[in-house]
Amino acid sequence: MEDPSGSGTDSVVSPPANAPKSKLDTLSKDDLIKFAKKQMAAMQKMKSKCADLEKNIEAFQWRSKNSTSNSDDSTLIQVCLLR
């Protein structure tokens, strides 16, 4: 659909004046930057934890393919669960 004014810009719809604001809307610029940095740090921590878990899964799969006894598998499972 084309813009009837012909300006080619999209109109921005603002929320109603009486709509409740979120906590992020009320933060100052510095607090918003601190919040974003904190979220990025938490995300990096979760990514590293996921990478560690993926390594554990790969090690478990490798050992389960090469293992001949069930006791080795059970100890590996216990070690992976304790991490």
Secondary structure, DSSP 8 states (H G I E B T S, - for coil): ---TTS----------TTS---HHHHS-HHHHHHHHHHHHHHHHHHHHHHHHHHHHHHHHHHHHHH---HHHHHHHHHHHHH-
